[in-house]
């Protein structure tokens, strides 16, 4: 078919704070985290086909089968919502163009999966609600429901699936520095030692945060304060990869207001006030001389129903 493809953009995210609050009996860790979508995008193209799933990943060595979250998301959608599809075209051809580094703590795979679910719902006019899509997404990964949701920032608890809209970033630009290697999220959590003392500290911190939120913002959407930035996973990843600490220190020396690893890493992000773009661009040029994947991007804001004001890569000129 020569039909024009349906195109969806899949944004990256950062964790502005991430506290591990405990571990469930099934082995999953519980979290308290604030996630913010960024104007750094993968691009997904979808076309209907007679049957089956065909996935292409141009300029990428990602798997094209059920080892890829996009493929699994498409298969799950067809299994759950296939009965709502009318006509003879009941399969899908997908082309995934990657910009977000893989296994980088930026949620690229989860975002691609969410874009697949939303894109197929639109492509086949299946009429699934956002709640239904989020439920499918949770079967693929705890972060997928966040990318299914329309809001740009959210506080996530449970294993990351319990979401509450949050104000997130305002007045900042984000410099992302990925050192060029991947980190296994599974390995990071397996090496996170939750001693009784650490667990009690994290639980108390979360309770204190809840109390502060209720007092300062009755609607549960407090403005983000960089002093809240903390990532319990950073010390685990940095213990194996000294580059994490080196990048963070360099960003702070170059004038970033704050810097921290996102998620399980290894990407480190820095916050620059929007009025200090010259400093941010200077830092961008410096870091690009040393590291392969460096981006200066905007946070997705509450007034942006589309992909944001950046380019397809989200990079600011």
C-alpha positions as CSV (number, residue, x, y, z in Angstrom):
1,X,0.0,0.0,0.0
2,X,1.1,3.6,-0.7
3,X,-0.8,5.0,2.2
4,X,1.0,7.7,4.1
5,X,2.2,6.4,7.5
6,X,0.8,7.6,10.8
7,X,3.6,9.2,12.7
8,X,3.9,9.4,16.5
9,X,6.7,11.0,18.5
10,X,8.0,9.3,21.6
11,X,9.5,11.7,24.2
12,X,12.4,11.0,26.6
13,X,12.0,11.5,30.3
14,X,14.2,12.3,33.3
15,X,13.6,11.5,37.0
16,X,13.9,14.8,38.9
17,X,13.9,12.7,42.1
18,X,13.8,9.0,42.7
19,X,13.6,7.3,46.1
20,X,13.4,3.6,46.6
21,X,11.0,3.1,49.4
22,X,11.0,-0.7,49.8
23,X,10.8,-4.0,48.1
24,X,7.7,-6.2,47.6
25,X,7.4,-9.9,48.2
26,X,7.6,-10.5,44.5
27,X,11.0,-8.8,44.3
28,X,9.8,-5.5,42.7
29,X,11.1,-2.4,44.3
30,X,8.6,0.4,45.3
31,X,9.4,3.9,44.3
32,X,8.6,7.5,44.9
33,X,9.7,9.5,41.8
34,X,9.0,12.6,39.8
35,X,9.2,12.1,36.1
36,X,9.3,14.9,33.5
37,X,8.9,14.4,29.7
38,X,11.5,16.1,27.5
39,X,11.4,17.4,23.9
40,X,13.9,14.7,22.7
41,X,12.0,12.2,20.6
42,X,12.1,8.9,18.8
43,X,9.9,8.7,15.8
44,X,7.5,5.8,15.0
45,X,5.8,5.3,11.7
46,X,2.8,2.9,11.5
47,X,1.0,1.5,8.4
48,X,-1.7,-1.2,8.4
49,X,-1.0,-4.4,6.6
50,X,-3.1,-7.5,5.9
51,X,-1.8,-9.5,8.9
52,X,1.1,-9.9,11.3
53,X,3.7,-7.5,12.6
54,X,6.7,-6.3,10.7
55,X,9.1,-4.0,12.5
56,X,12.0,-2.0,10.9
57,X,14.7,-0.2,12.9
58,X,16.7,1.8,10.3
59,X,20.2,2.7,11.3
60,X,19.9,0.7,14.5
61,X,20.9,-2.8,15.6
62,X,17.8,-3.1,17.8
63,X,16.0,-6.5,17.5
64,X,13.0,-6.6,15.1
65,X,11.1,-9.3,17.0
66,X,9.5,-9.8,20.4
67,X,12.7,-8.8,22.1
68,X,11.8,-5.3,21.2
69,X,9.2,-3.5,23.3
70,X,7.6,-1.9,20.2
71,X,7.0,-5.4,18.7
72,X,5.6,-6.6,22.0
73,X,3.3,-3.6,22.3
74,X,1.9,-4.2,18.9
75,X,1.3,-7.8,19.6
76,X,-0.4,-7.0,22.9
77,X,-2.6,-4.4,21.3
78,X,-3.7,-6.8,18.6
79,X,-4.4,-9.5,21.2
80,X,-6.4,-7.2,23.4
81,X,-8.1,-4.9,20.9
82,X,-8.0,-7.0,17.7
83,X,-11.8,-7.7,18.0
84,X,-12.5,-3.9,17.6
85,X,-10.6,-3.7,14.2
86,X,-12.9,-3.8,11.2
87,X,-11.9,-4.5,7.6
88,X,-9.3,-6.8,6.1
89,X,-6.1,-5.0,7.3
90,X,-5.5,-6.4,10.7
91,X,-1.7,-6.3,10.9
92,X,0.8,-3.5,11.2
93,X,4.1,-2.4,9.7
94,X,6.3,-0.2,12.0
95,X,9.4,1.8,11.4
96,X,11.2,3.0,14.5
97,X,13.8,5.8,14.2
98,X,15.8,6.1,17.3
99,X,17.3,9.3,18.7
100,X,17.0,8.6,22.5
101,X,20.0,6.5,23.6
102,X,19.2,2.9,24.5
103,X,19.3,1.6,28.1
104,X,20.2,5.2,29.2
105,X,17.8,6.0,32.0
106,X,15.7,8.1,29.7
107,X,12.7,5.8,29.2
108,X,13.1,5.4,25.4
109,X,11.9,1.8,25.2
110,X,8.9,2.5,27.4
111,X,8.0,5.7,25.4
112,X,8.3,3.8,22.1
113,X,5.9,1.1,23.5
114,X,3.4,3.8,24.6
115,X,3.6,5.5,21.2
116,X,2.9,2.1,19.6
117,X,-0.2,1.5,21.7
118,X,-1.6,5.0,21.1
119,X,-0.6,4.9,17.4
120,X,-2.3,1.6,16.8
121,X,-5.4,2.7,18.6
122,X,-5.6,5.7,16.2
123,X,-4.5,3.8,13.1
124,X,-7.3,1.1,13.6
125,X,-9.8,3.4,15.2
126,X,-10.2,0.9,17.9
127,X,-11.6,3.3,20.4
128,X,-9.6,2.1,23.4
129,X,-9.7,4.5,26.4
130,X,-6.5,6.0,27.8
131,X,-7.1,3.8,30.9
132,X,-7.3,0.7,28.7
133,X,-4.0,1.6,27.0
134,X,-2.3,2.3,30.3
135,X,-3.4,-1.1,31.5
136,X,-1.8,-2.7,28.4
137,X,1.3,-0.6,29.0
138,X,1.7,-1.8,32.6
139,X,2.0,-5.3,31.2
140,X,5.0,-4.1,29.2
141,X,6.8,-2.0,31.9
142,X,6.1,0.2,34.9
143,X,7.1,3.4,33.0
144,X,4.8,2.8,30.0
145,X,1.6,4.2,31.6
146,X,3.4,7.5,32.2
147,X,4.1,7.9,28.5
148,X,0.5,6.9,27.7
149,X,-0.7,9.7,29.9
150,X,-1.2,13.2,28.5
151,X,0.4,15.2,31.3
152,X,4.0,16.2,30.9
153,X,5.1,15.5,34.5
154,X,3.9,13.1,37.2
155,X,4.7,11.8,40.6
156,X,4.8,8.0,40.4
157,X,4.6,5.6,43.3
158,X,4.0,1.9,43.7
159,X,6.4,0.2,41.3
160,X,6.0,3.4,39.2
161,X,2.5,2.8,37.9
162,X,0.5,4.9,40.4
163,X,0.5,8.4,38.7
164,X,-0.5,11.8,39.9
165,X,0.0,14.9,37.6
166,X,2.7,17.3,38.8
167,X,3.9,20.7,37.9
168,X,7.3,19.5,37.0
169,X,10.0,21.8,35.5
170,X,9.4,25.4,34.6
171,X,12.0,28.0,33.5
172,X,14.8,25.5,32.9
173,X,16.6,23.9,29.9
174,X,18.0,20.4,30.3
175,X,21.4,19.3,29.1
176,X,21.6,15.5,28.7
177,X,25.0,13.8,28.7
178,X,25.1,10.1,27.8
179,X,28.6,8.5,28.1
180,X,28.0,6.0,25.4
181,X,27.5,2.8,27.3
182,X,24.3,1.1,28.5
183,X,23.3,0.1,32.0
184,X,21.0,-2.8,32.9
185,X,18.1,-1.6,35.1
186,X,17.9,-5.1,36.4
187,X,21.5,-5.1,37.5
188,X,21.1,-1.8,39.2
189,X,18.2,-3.0,41.3
190,X,19.9,-6.3,42.1
191,X,22.8,-4.4,43.5
192,X,20.8,-1.9,45.5
193,X,21.2,-3.0,49.1
194,X,18.1,-1.9,51.1
195,X,19.4,-2.2,54.7
196,X,16.8,-1.7,57.4
197,X,18.4,1.7,58.1
198,X,18.2,2.8,54.5
199,X,14.7,1.6,54.1
200,X,13.5,3.5,57.2
201,X,15.3,6.6,56.0
202,X,13.7,6.4,52.6
203,X,10.2,5.7,54.0
204,X,10.5,8.6,56.4
205,X,11.7,10.9,53.6
206,X,8.7,10.0,51.5
207,X,6.3,10.6,54.4
208,X,7.9,14.0,55.0
209,X,7.5,14.8,51.3
210,X,3.9,13.9,51.4
211,X,3.3,16.1,54.4
212,X,5.0,19.1,52.7
213,X,3.0,18.6,49.6
214,X,-0.3,18.7,51.4
215,X,0.7,21.8,53.3
216,X,2.1,23.9,50.5
217,X,-0.1,22.8,47.6
218,X,-3.6,21.7,48.4
219,X,-4.1,20.5,44.8
220,X,-1.2,18.1,45.1
221,X,0.8,19.8,42.3
222,X,3.8,21.5,44.0
223,X,6.3,23.5,41.9
224,X,9.6,21.6,41.6
225,X,12.5,22.8,43.7
226,X,16.0,21.7,42.6
227,X,16.9,21.1,46.3
228,X,14.6,18.1,46.2
229,X,16.8,16.3,43.6
230,X,17.9,12.9,44.8
231,X,18.4,9.6,43.1
232,X,18.9,6.5,45.3
233,X,20.1,4.5,42.2
234,X,22.9,6.9,41.4
235,X,25.4,5.5,43.9
236,X,24.9,2.0,42.6
237,X,25.6,2.9,38.9
238,X,28.4,5.3,39.8
239,X,30.1,2.6,41.9
240,X,30.8,0.7,38.7
241,X,31.1,3.6,36.3
242,X,33.1,6.5,37.6
243,X,32.1,8.5,34.5
244,X,28.8,9.3,36.2
245,X,30.5,11.3,39.0
246,X,33.0,12.9,36.5
247,X,30.2,14.1,34.2
248,X,28.2,15.5,37.1
249,X,31.1,17.4,38.6
250,X,32.0,18.8,35.2
251,X,28.4,20.0,34.6
252,X,28.4,21.8,38.0
253,X,31.8,23.4,37.4
254,X,30.4,24.7,34.1
255,X,27.6,26.5,35.9
256,X,24.7,24.1,36.0
257,X,22.3,24.9,38.8
258,X,21.9,21.2,39.5
259,X,23.1,17.9,38.0
260,X,22.1,14.3,38.6
261,X,21.8,10.9,37.0
262,X,18.4,10.0,35.5
263,X,16.7,6.7,36.4
264,X,19.2,3.8,36.6
265,X,21.6,5.7,34.3
266,X,24.0,6.2,32.9
267,X,22.7,9.5,31.4
268,X,23.4,12.5,33.6
269,X,21.3,15.6,33.2
270,X,21.9,19.2,34.2
271,X,19.5,22.1,34.7
272,X,20.2,25.5,33.4
273,X,17.9,28.5,33.9
274,X,16.2,29.5,30.6
275,X,17.8,32.9,30.8
276,X,21.3,31.4,30.9
277,X,21.2,29.7,27.5
278,X,24.6,31.0,26.4
279,X,26.1,29.2,29.3
280,X,24.2,26.0,28.5
281,X,25.3,26.1,24.8
282,X,28.9,26.6,25.8
283,X,28.6,23.6,28.1
284,X,26.9,21.7,25.2
285,X,29.9,22.3,22.9
286,X,32.4,21.4,25.6
287,X,30.7,18.1,26.5
288,X,30.3,17.1,22.8
289,X,34.1,17.0,22.5
290,X,34.2,14.2,25.1
291,X,30.9,12.2,24.9
292,X,29.0,10.8,22.0
293,X,25.4,11.7,23.0
294,X,24.8,15.2,24.3
295,X,21.5,17.1,23.9
296,X,20.2,20.4,25.0
297,X,16.4,20.2,25.2
298,X,13.3,21.7,26.7
299,X,11.0,20.1,29.2
300,X,7.6,19.4,27.7
301,X,5.2,21.9,29.3
302,X,1.5,21.7,30.3
303,X,0.5,23.9,27.4
304,X,2.0,21.6,24.8
305,X,-0.4,19.1,23.4
306,X,2.0,18.2,20.7
307,X,5.7,17.3,20.6
308,X,7.0,20.6,22.0
309,X,8.7,23.5,20.3
310,X,12.0,21.8,19.7
311,X,13.0,19.9,16.5
312,X,12.5,16.2,16.0
313,X,15.6,15.6,18.1
314,X,14.5,18.2,20.6
315,X,17.9,19.9,20.4
316,X,17.9,23.7,20.8
317,X,19.9,25.7,18.4
